[in-house]
């Protein structure tokens, strides 16, 4: 890359495969823009929080060069097939000269050297910074004076973390064992430790003060796209189609909530909100869009509380701690109360079928496998497990139950009797949801350590945990009923019909394969319904209502036809409750002249489901019309079928009633979580 009078500082920090190439765009923008120049750039959302060195340096470049006017976080449906979560950064370069970073460095030097800052901006920077980290001016001045021994800070609420990092450092522990060092007097040893401690602690404070000074006056508009697919389509004004001949963007309403297609200057849109954010005039609001945006102080989007400062930029609203008497705040980094750790990487050759110890990874509810070694030796206390880089989940491992955590599994242990493990697990689950920990927003130990959990008295904890455990038991009971009724129907089918007397399905039914409707028969104003294989609906086959048909429907399924998925998972079935047009991914199976009941047909198909793929020569994850018609199902009289149908419906009734009670119990549980933890 031939750049005139410029070079990329980031280039040497990018890995050999160039997978972080997007970070170079951030640095290039800072080179191209004039003072007060504006830019908008679309980037993967990982630019805000990924912990690779190149991403951290890219965020440093953003903070050193720009006012972050707005950040739009977009959903997975924005860019179609990629499914990548993205952000748009709306930036304005600092008005320079004088260079903003030079001025900030001057302020930081004045603060750390205890220069009289009366009448200077430095005084307000320090005042606001101390408020942010929760330290009094007197305490901070004591730290800056360097008059106290390093051990003095061991029990300080804020500086204890500097002390802990220092005494756990390699340099500290190496020095303690050196013979030449041990030959020094106690005073000389203490002088060395004090000097090194303050060098380390000052470097941490210098970096945090520097970036705080850059951001503490900035406000940022956050645009947050909805998570649910249909809501995303409304927000964007379009959706993506994979239908043959109709691939690509399908416009629903040009501009959606983003902009007015006929009046680009219209303020009643997301674009209007962003434009007004650049003007820095009085706060501009659009009431009908208030679910999609909010404003944050940039200083609240960075975490200044810890010793490890990776400049992650958090776009979720700031968590406001409850001001309720009796609640005690615990920061999970406090080693007096908590131990935080992660496990070790497990190689495939280490996983053995009958290993002595279960392995837990990002899914902390299911064993990953078994292993014949341990990386934890003391299991005398309960452990709270969380998934570091998968879907956010928290689980409790009881005391005296050995387990082996991988490097994708975090372990939290409580060192005080004032906190119930079950209460902590519930609170941690809620905090993680608030932080939006996920596959793309890792729940690293540093991020977990920075969380603050508010805890009531032990008696109140026991009461809350008791209420939730009582609900959880009822939920488990209803889930047991649902499983039992399903198993009873399967057992009854096997008992009545077995698999000895079989004949092709073509003997009793016909099959129609679904097709995607043509463009002129597919819109949102008709009177029918188009179904594709998807994730919503009735019974065990989840069907996605993806629109309506008006004219020339391709394939119609009638009431009581059996719909069957013909792509993975092949063989999932249900009975149609209304006339519909079926799309690709589904087949409609219709009984011939009352030769079978739909319920019998469904359980017959399910009984041979394991053989479906082996009986089709099409592909591993699909089945065609001939394959369906050739399925061999039990031969039974209509009287036997009716008898089985009556039995299945009676079980389904109990199952449905349990499902309804389960919904209500889950709703009650959420209300309790809201009341006590949110």
GINORGI-V764656 format. One record per residue. N is the residue number from 1. RES is the residue in one small letter. SS is DSSP state (h for helix, s for strand, l for the rest). PSI is psi in degrees with one decimal (none if undefined). D_CENTER is the distance of its C-alpha to the mean C-alpha in whole Angstrom. Layout:
# GINORGI-V764656
N|RES|SS|PSI|D_CENTER / N|RES|SS|PSI|D_CENTER
This chain:
# GINORGI-V764656
1|x|l|118.6|37 / 2|x|l|103.8|40 / 3|x|l|124.7|39 / 4|x|l|122.1|42 / 5|x|l|21.9|42 / 6|x|l|155.6|38 / 7|x|l|159.7|36 / 8|x|l|111.6|32 / 9|x|l|-27.5|31 / 10|x|l|-19.3|28 / 11|x|h|-41.9|30 / 12|x|h|-11.9|31 / 13|x|h|-5.1|27 / 14|x|l|138.5|26 / 15|x|l|164.9|25 / 16|x|l|-30.1|28 / 17|x|l|-2.6|26 / 18|x|l|22.7|25 / 19|x|l|-14.6|22 / 20|x|l|31.7|21 / 21|x|l|-27.2|24 / 22|x|h|-23.9|22 / 23|x|h|-27.2|22 / 24|x|h|-31.2|26 / 25|x|h|-36.8|26 / 26|x|h|-46.9|25 / 27|x|h|-37.1|28 / 28|x|h|-37.5|30 / 29|x|h|-40.4|29 / 30|x|h|-27.9|31 / 31|x|h|-35.3|34 / 32|x|h|-31.8|34 / 33|x|l|140.7|34 / 34|x|l|166.0|37 / 35|x|l|134.9|37 / 36|x|l|0.2|35 / 37|x|l|152.1|34 / 38|x|s|153.5|31 / 39|x|s|151.7|28 / 40|x|s|131.5|25 / 41|x|s|134.9|23 / 42|x|s|126.0|20 / 43|x|s|156.2|18 / 44|x|s|144.7|15 / 45|x|h|-18.4|12 / 46|x|h|-18.0|12 / 47|x|h|-25.3|15 / 48|x|h|-25.1|14 / 49|x|l|-5.0|12 / 50|x|l|144.8|14 / 51|x|l|6.4|16 / 52|x|l|152.5|19 / 53|x|h|-38.6|22 / 54|x|h|-35.9|22 / 55|x|h|-39.2|19 / 56|x|h|-43.9|20 / 57|x|h|-35.7|24 / 58|x|h|-41.4|23 / 59|x|h|-36.8|21 / 60|x|h|-40.6|24 / 61|x|h|-41.1|26 / 62|x|h|-48.9|24 / 63|x|h|-30.4|25 / 64|x|h|-22.1|29 / 65|x|h|-18.7|30 / 66|x|s|149.7|28 / 67|x|s|126.6|27 / 68|x|s|93.9|24 / 69|x|s|-45.9|25 / 70|x|s|152.1|22 / 71|x|s|123.3|18 / 72|x|s|119.6|17 / 73|x|s|121.9|13 / 74|x|s|150.8|14 / 75|x|l|178.8|12 / 76|x|l|-13.9|12 / 77|x|l|0.0|16 / 78|x|l|-43.6|17 / 79|x|l|37.1|19 / 80|x|h|-127.7|20 / 81|x|h|-21.7|20 / 82|x|h|-36.6|18 / 83|x|l|10.4|14 / 84|x|l|131.6|13 / 85|x|l|129.4|11 / 86|x|s|164.0|14 / 87|x|s|151.8|15 / 88|x|s|122.1|19 / 89|x|s|124.8|20 / 90|x|s|115.1|24 / 91|x|s|150.2|26 / 92|x|s|124.4|29 / 93|x|s|145.4|31 / 94|x|l|147.9|33 / 95|x|l|98.4|37 / 96|x|l|156.8|39 / 97|x|l|171.0|41 / 98|x|l|153.7|41 / 99|x|l|128.8|38 / 100|x|h|-42.2|35 / 101|x|h|-32.5|34 / 102|x|h|-41.6|38 / 103|x|h|-40.2|38 / 104|x|h|-42.1|35 / 105|x|h|-38.3|36 / 106|x|h|-41.8|40 / 107|x|h|-44.2|38 / 108|x|h|-42.0|36 / 109|x|h|-40.3|39 / 110|x|h|-41.0|41 / 111|x|h|-47.7|39 / 112|x|h|-24.5|39 / 113|x|l|3.7|43 / 114|x|l|35.2|43 / 115|x|l|148.0|45 / 116|x|l|114.3|46 / 117|x|l|13.4|44 / 118|x|l|128.4|46 / 119|x|l|-3.9|45 / 120|x|l|160.4|43 / 121|x|h|-26.0|39 / 122|x|h|-36.9|39 / 123|x|h|-42.8|39 / 124|x|h|-33.4|37 / 125|x|h|-49.4|34 / 126|x|h|-44.0|35 / 127|x|h|-47.0|35 / 128|x|h|-36.4|32 / 129|x|h|-43.6|30 / 130|x|h|-37.3|32 / 131|x|h|-38.7|30 / 132|x|h|-42.8|27 / 133|x|h|-3.1|27 / 134|x|l|40.6|29 / 135|x|l|138.3|32 / 136|x|l|159.0|36 / 137|x|h|-37.1|38 / 138|x|h|-44.2|41 / 139|x|h|-42.3|38 / 140|x|h|-37.9|37 / 141|x|h|-36.9|41 / 142|x|h|-41.8|41 / 143|x|h|-46.5|39 / 144|x|h|-27.4|40 / 145|x|h|-22.0|44 / 146|x|l|22.9|43 / 147|x|l|-21.5|45 / 148|x|l|147.0|44 / 149|x|l|153.6|43 / 150|x|h|-30.9|40 / 151|x|h|-17.0|40 / 152|x|h|-30.1|40 / 153|x|h|2.2|36 / 154|x|h|-37.8|35 / 155|x|h|7.9|35 / 156|x|l|139.0|34 / 157|x|l|-35.5|30 / 158|x|l|-51.4|29 / 159|x|l|-7.8|32 / 160|x|h|-32.0|31 / 161|x|h|-34.4|28 / 162|x|h|-42.3|30 / 163|x|h|-48.4|33 / 164|x|h|-43.0|30 / 165|x|h|-39.4|29 / 166|x|h|-50.3|33 / 167|x|h|-15.1|34 / 168|x|l|2.1|32 / 169|x|l|155.5|32 / 170|x|h|-43.5|34 / 171|x|h|-44.2|37 / 172|x|h|-47.7|38 / 173|x|h|-29.9|38 / 174|x|h|-45.5|40 / 175|x|h|-38.1|42 / 176|x|h|-23.3|43 / 177|x|h|-2.7|44 / 178|x|l|134.0|47 / 179|x|h|-43.5|50 / 180|x|h|-35.0|51 / 181|x|h|-39.3|49 / 182|x|h|-21.0|50 / 183|x|l|-13.1|54 / 184|x|l|159.1|53 / 185|x|l|162.0|54 / 186|x|h|-38.3|51 / 187|x|h|-42.9|51 / 188|x|h|-39.4|51 / 189|x|h|-44.6|48 / 190|x|h|-38.2|46 / 191|x|h|-43.0|47 / 192|x|h|-47.4|45 / 193|x|h|-43.4|42 / 194|x|h|-44.9|42 / 195|x|h|-47.3|43 / 196|x|h|-36.8|40 / 197|x|h|-49.2|37 / 198|x|h|-32.1|38 / 199|x|h|-46.3|38 / 200|x|h|-51.6|34 / 201|x|h|-38.8|33 / 202|x|h|-36.7|35 / 203|x|h|-38.0|33 / 204|x|h|-48.7|30 / 205|x|h|-35.6|31 / 206|x|h|-44.7|32 / 207|x|h|-44.4|29 / 208|x|h|-41.4|27 / 209|x|h|-38.2|30 / 210|x|h|-50.8|30 / 211|x|h|-31.4|27 / 212|x|h|-41.4|27 / 213|x|h|-31.8|31 / 214|x|h|-33.1|29 / 215|x|h|-11.5|26 / 216|x|l|-17.6|28 / 217|x|l|-0.6|30 / 218|x|l|139.7|27 / 219|x|s|141.9|25 / 220|x|s|132.1|22 / 221|x|s|126.6|22 / 222|x|s|120.9|18 / 223|x|s|122.8|18 / 224|x|s|107.9|14 / 225|x|l|148.1|14 / 226|x|l|161.3|14 / 227|x|l|-36.2|11 / 228|x|l|139.0|14 / 229|x|h|-48.0|16 / 230|x|h|-38.9|19 / 231|x|h|-35.9|18 / 232|x|h|-41.7|17 / 233|x|h|-41.0|20 / 234|x|h|-43.4|22 / 235|x|h|-45.3|21 / 236|x|h|-31.1|21 / 237|x|l|8.5|25 / 238|x|s|168.3|24 / 239|x|s|171.4|23 / 240|x|s|139.5|23 / 241|x|s|140.1|25 / 242|x|l|7.4|26 / 243|x|l|139.2|30 / 244|x|l|128.8|33 / 245|x|l|-10.0|34 / 246|x|l|23.6|32 / 247|x|l|148.8|29 / 248|x|s|-158.4|27 / 249|x|s|132.9|26 / 250|x|s|113.3|28 / 251|x|s|129.1|29 / 252|x|l|-55.2|28 / 253|x|l|113.2|29 / 254|x|l|123.3|30 / 255|x|l|-26.3|28 / 256|x|l|-132.6|26 / 257|x|l|-4.5|24 / 258|x|l|-44.2|24 / 259|x|l|162.7|28 / 260|x|l|112.6|32 / 261|x|l|-27.2|33 / 262|x|l|-10.4|36 / 263|x|l|90.8|36 / 264|x|l|-15.4|34 / 265|x|l|2.2|35 / 266|x|l|126.0|34 / 267|x|l|-17.2|32 / 268|x|l|56.7|31 / 269|x|l|169.7|28 / 270|x|h|-41.3|24 / 271|x|h|-40.1|27 / 272|x|h|-39.3|29 / 273|x|h|-44.5|27 / 274|x|h|-43.6|26 / 275|x|h|-43.5|30 / 276|x|h|-26.4|31 / 277|x|h|-33.7|28 / 278|x|h|-30.2|30 / 279|x|h|-21.5|33 / 280|x|l|26.0|32 / 281|x|l|-166.1|35 / 282|x|l|144.9|34 / 283|x|l|128.6|31 / 284|x|l|132.0|30 / 285|x|l|151.6|29 / 286|x|l|105.5|28 / 287|x|h|-40.8|28 / 288|x|h|-8.4|27 / 289|x|h|10.0|24 / 290|x|l|-13.8|23 / 291|x|l|-11.0|20 / 292|x|l|-4.1|18 / 293|x|s|159.6|19 / 294|x|s|171.1|20 / 295|x|s|140.5|21 / 296|x|s|150.3|21 / 297|x|s|133.8|23 / 298|x|h|-32.6|22 / 299|x|h|-26.9|23 / 300|x|h|-10.9|20 / 301|x|h|-9.4|17 / 302|x|l|149.0|19 / 303|x|l|107.7|19 / 304|x|l|8.2|22 / 305|x|l|-26.5|23 / 306|x|l|-174.7|22 / 307|x|l|-25.4|25 / 308|x|l|115.7|22 / 309|x|l|93.2|22 / 310|x|l|8.2|19 / 311|x|l|24.1|19 / 312|x|l|138.4|15 / 313|x|l|113.1|15 / 314|x|l|127.8|13 / 315|x|l|-0.1|13 / 316|x|l|152.5|12 / 317|x|l|147.9|15 / 318|x|l|133.8|17 / 319|x|l|120.1|17 / 320|x|l|119.5|20 / 321|x|l|143.0|22 / 322|x|l|137.6|24 / 323|x|l|73.2|28 / 324|x|l|128.8|29 / 325|x|l|138.8|32 / 326|x|l|-15.2|31 / 327|x|l|133.4|28 / 328|x|s|135.1|28 / 329|x|s|127.9|25 / 330|x|s|124.9|24 / 331|x|s|130.2|22 / 332|x|l|-10.1|20 / 333|x|l|-9.5|22 / 334|x|l|108.0|25 / 335|x|l|-7.7|27 / 336|x|l|-23.0|30 / 337|x|l|-22.2|27 / 338|x|s|147.6|24 / 339|x|s|126.3|24 / 340|x|s|135.8|21 / 341|x|s|167.4|21 / 342|x|s|164.4|19 / 343|x|l|-158.5|21 / 344|x|l|153.1|23 / 345|x|l|139.0|22 / 346|x|l|124.1|24 / 347|x|l|150.9|26 / 348|x|h|-34.8|27 / 349|x|h|-15.5|30 / 350|x|h|-16.8|30 / 351|x|s|121.5|28 / 352|x|l|147.7|31 / 353|x|l|-42.8|31 / 354|x|l|38.7|33 / 355|x|l|158.7|32 / 356|x|l|-23.4|32 / 357|x|s|129.1|29 / 358|x|s|142.1|25 / 359|x|s|136.5|23 / 360|x|s|134.9|19 / 361|x|l|-139.3|16 / 362|x|l|-31.6|12 / 363|x|l|101.9|13 / 364|x|l|6.8|15 / 365|x|l|-16.4|17 / 366|x|l|137.7|19 / 367|x|l|135.2|21 / 368|x|l|-26.8|21 / 369|x|s|-160.5|24 / 370|x|s|152.8|27 / 371|x|s|153.7|29 / 372|x|l|42.4|32 / 373|x|l|173.8|31 / 374|x|l|146.4|29 / 375|x|l|1.3|28 / 376|x|l|134.9|28 / 377|x|l|-25.9|31 / 378|x|l|112.4|31 / 379|x|l|24.9|30 / 380|x|l|-16.3|32 / 381|x|l|156.0|29 / 382|x|l|155.1|26 / 383|x|s|138.5|22 / 384|x|s|122.0|19 / 385|x|s|142.4|16 / 386|x|s|150.6|13 / 387|x|s|124.9|11 / 388|x|l|-42.6|10 / 389|x|l|32.1|9 / 390|x|l|-159.3|8 / 391|x|l|138.1|6 / 392|x|l|123.2|6 / 393|x|l|150.1|10 / 394|x|s|139.0|13 / 395|x|s|159.3|16 / 396|x|s|131.8|20 / 397|x|s|118.9|22 / 398|x|l|162.0|26 / 399|x|l|150.4|29 / 400|x|l|18.8|31 / 401|x|l|104.7|29 / 402|x|l|146.5|28 / 403|x|l|163.3|25 / 404|x|s|105.7|24 / 405|x|s|139.7|21 / 406|x|l|-177.7|20 / 407|x|l|3.5|18 / 408|x|l|6.4|15 / 409|x|s|125.3|15 / 410|x|s|151.3|16 / 411|x|s|125.9|19 / 412|x|s|127.7|20 / 413|x|s|139.4|23 / 414|x|s|131.1|25 / 415|x|l|16.4|29 / 416|x|l|147.9|30 / 417|x|l|-1.4|31 / 418|x|l|-3.6|30 / 419|x|l|123.6|26 / 420|x|l|131.7|26 / 421|x|h|-40.9|23 / 422|x|h|-40.9|22 / 423|x|h|-44.1|22 / 424|x|h|-40.5|20 / 425|x|h|-42.0|17 / 426|x|h|-44.3|17 / 427|x|h|-40.7|17 / 428|x|h|-38.6|14 / 429|x|h|-45.1|12 / 430|x|h|-43.0|12 / 431|x|h|-40.1|12 / 432|x|h|-37.1|9 / 433|x|h|-40.9|8 / 434|x|h|-39.2|10 / 435|x|h|-8.0|8 / 436|x|l|43.0|5 / 437|x|l|138.8|4 / 438|x|l|-172.4|2 / 439|x|l|-36.0|6 / 440|x|l|-10.1|7 / 441|x|l|83.2|6 / 442|x|l|139.7|8 / 443|x|l|66.7|9 / 444|x|l|162.7|13 / 445|x|h|-32.5|16 / 446|x|h|-42.7|17 / 447|x|h|-38.0|14 / 448|x|h|-41.7|14 / 449|x|h|-28.7|18 / 450|x|l|-5.7|17 / 451|x|l|146.5|16 / 452|x|s|124.2|19 / 453|x|s|128.4|20 / 454|x|s|127.9|22 / 455|x|s|128.7|25 / 456|x|l|-172.4|28 / 457|x|l|160.6|31 / 458|x|h|-34.6|31 / 459|x|h|-42.5|33 / 460|x|h|-38.1|30 / 461|x|h|-44.9|27 / 462|x|h|-39.1|29 / 463|x|h|-46.5|30 / 464|x|h|-47.1|26 / 465|x|h|-39.9|25 / 466|x|h|-44.0|28 / 467|x|h|-44.7|27 / 468|x|h|-38.0|24 / 469|x|h|-35.4|26 / 470|x|h|-41.6|28 / 471|x|h|-42.4|26 / 472|x|h|-36.2|24 / 473|x|h|-42.3|27 / 474|x|h|-38.7|28 / 475|x|h|-44.2|25 / 476|x|h|-38.3|26 / 477|x|h|-43.0|29 / 478|x|h|-38.5|28 / 479|x|h|-35.8|26 / 480|x|h|-42.6|29 / 481|x|h|-44.4|31 / 482|x|h|-45.3|29 / 483|x|h|-43.6|29 / 484|x|h|-42.9|33 / 485|x|h|-38.1|34 / 486|x|h|-42.4|32 / 487|x|h|-35.6|34 / 488|x|h|-40.5|38 / 489|x|h|-43.0|38 / 490|x|h|-43.4|37 / 491|x|h|-39.9|40 / 492|x|h|-40.1|42 / 493|x|h|-46.0|42 / 494|x|h|-38.5|42 / 495|x|h|-41.1|45 / 496|x|h|-35.4|47 / 497|x|h|-29.8|46 / 498|x|l|-162.6|45 / 499|x|l|27.7|45 / 500|x|l|-40.6|49 / 501|x|l|94.4|50 / 502|x|s|153.1|48 / 503|x|s|158.9|49 / 504|x|s|146.1|47 / 505|x|h|-27.5|44 / 506|x|h|-17.8|47 / 507|x|h|-27.5|49 / 508|x|l|-4.1|48 / 509|x|s|159.2|45 / 510|x|s|162.3|45 / 511|x|s|135.0|41 / 512|x|s|128.4|40 / 513|x|s|138.8|37 / 514|x|l|155.4|35 / 515|x|l|154.5|35 / 516|x|l|135.1|33 / 517|x|l|155.1|35 / 518|x|l|161.6|37 / 519|x|h|-38.5|36 / 520|x|h|-6.6|39 / 521|x|h|9.3|38 / 522|x|s|108.7|34 / 523|x|s|-169.9|33 / 524|x|l|15.8|32 / 525|x|l|10.6|35 / 526|x|l|-163.3|37 / 527|x|l|9.1|38 / 528|x|l|-168.1|36 / 529|x|l|139.1|33 / 530|x|s|128.1|31 / 531|x|s|132.6|29 / 532|x|s|161.7|27 / 533|x|s|129.7|25 / 534|x|l|-140.7|22 / 535|x|l|20.4|20 / 536|x|l|150.3|21 / 537|x|l|-133.3|25 / 538|x|l|142.1|27 / 539|x|l|-150.1|28 / 540|x|l|-25.1|27 / 541|x|l|116.0|27 / 542|x|l|123.1|24 / 543|x|s|134.2|25 / 544|x|s|115.6|24 / 545|x|s|102.7|26 / 546|x|l|12.0|26 / 547|x|l|-161.3|29 / 548|x|s|157.8|33 / 549|x|s|150.2|36 / 550|x|l|-50.1|39 / 551|x|l|153.8|42 / 552|x|l|52.4|42 / 553|x|l|144.9|39 / 554|x|l|-59.1|39 / 555|x|l|127.9|39 / 556|x|s|133.1|39 / 557|x|s|135.2|38 / 558|x|l|166.4|40 / 559|x|l|135.0|40 / 560|x|l|3.6|40 / 561|x|l|153.9|39 / 562|x|s|119.7|37 / 563|x|s|138.6|34 / 564|x|s|135.2|32 / 565|x|s|134.0|29 / 566|x|l|1.8|31 / 567|x|s|161.6|28 / 568|x|l|129.5|25 / 569|x|l|114.1|25 / 570|x|l|138.9|29 / 571|x|l|-4.3|31 / 572|x|l|138.2|29 / 573|x|s|158.8|31 / 574|x|s|168.6|32 / 575|x|s|133.2|35 / 576|x|l|136.0|35 / 577|x|l|-13.1|35 / 578|x|l|158.7|37 / 579|x|l|138.0|38 / 580|x|s|159.9|35 / 581|x|s|127.6|35 / 582|x|s|137.8|33 / 583|x|l|-173.5|31 / 584|x|l|146.5|31 / 585|x|l|-11.7|29 / 586|x|s|153.5|31 / 587|x|s|147.8|35 / 588|x|s|123.6|37 / 589|x|s|121.0|39 / 590|x|s|127.7|42 / 591|x|s|140.1|45 / 592|x|l|118.5|49 / 593|x|l|46.6|51 / 594|x|l|25.9|50 / 595|x|l|-11.6|50 / 596|x|l|159.6|47 / 597|x|l|148.0|44 / 598|x|h|-37.7|41 / 599|x|h|-44.1|39 / 600|x|h|-41.3|42 / 601|x|h|-42.9|40 / 602|x|h|-49.1|37 / 603|x|h|-25.8|37 / 604|x|h|-45.3|40 / 605|x|h|-42.2|37 / 606|x|h|-30.6|34 / 607|x|h|-24.3|37 / 608|x|l|11.0|38 / 609|x|h|-37.3|34 / 610|x|h|-20.8|34 / 611|x|h|-6.7|37 / 612|x|h|-49.8|36 / 613|x|h|-36.6|34 / 614|x|h|-20.2|37 / 615|x|h|-1.3|40 / 616|x|l|139.8|38 / 617|x|l|23.2|39 / 618|x|l|-71.8|37 / 619|x|s|175.6|34 / 620|x|l|-31.4|31 / 621|x|l|27.9|29 / 622|x|s|164.4|31 / 623|x|l|143.8|34 / 624|x|l|-178.6|37 / 625|x|h|-47.6|40 / 626|x|h|-37.8|42 / 627|x|h|-39.6|40 / 628|x|h|-47.3|39 / 629|x|h|-27.3|43 / 630|x|l|-2.8|44 / 631|x|l|132.9|42 / 632|x|s|119.3|44 / 633|x|s|162.3|44 / 634|x|s|147.0|46 / 635|x|l|127.0|49 / 636|x|l|149.8|50 / 637|x|l|159.7|52 / 638|x|h|-28.9|51 / 639|x|h|-43.7|52 / 640|x|h|-39.3|50 / 641|x|h|-43.2|47 / 642|x|h|-38.9|48 / 643|x|h|-44.5|48 / 644|x|h|-40.4|45 / 645|x|h|-43.7|43 / 646|x|h|-42.6|44 / 647|x|h|-45.7|43 / 648|x|h|-40.4|39 / 649|x|h|-35.0|39 / 650|x|h|-39.0|40 / 651|x|h|-40.3|37 / 652|x|h|-34.4|35 / 653|x|h|-46.8|36 / 654|x|h|-38.2|35 / 655|x|h|-44.1|32 / 656|x|h|-42.9|31 / 657|x|h|-40.5|32 / 658|x|h|-38.5|30 / 659|x|h|-38.5|27 / 660|x|h|-42.2|28 / 661|x|h|-36.9|29 / 662|x|h|-41.8|25 / 663|x|h|-44.8|24 / 664|x|h|-39.5|26 / 665|x|h|-41.6|25 / 666|x|h|-36.2|21 / 667|x|h|-43.6|22 / 668|x|h|-41.1|24 / 669|x|h|-42.8|21 / 670|x|h|-37.6|19 / 671|x|h|-39.3|22 / 672|x|h|-42.4|22 / 673|x|h|-43.7|19 / 674|x|h|-45.9|19 / 675|x|h|-42.3|23 / 676|x|h|-21.0|22 / 677|x|h|-20.6|19 / 678|x|l|none|18
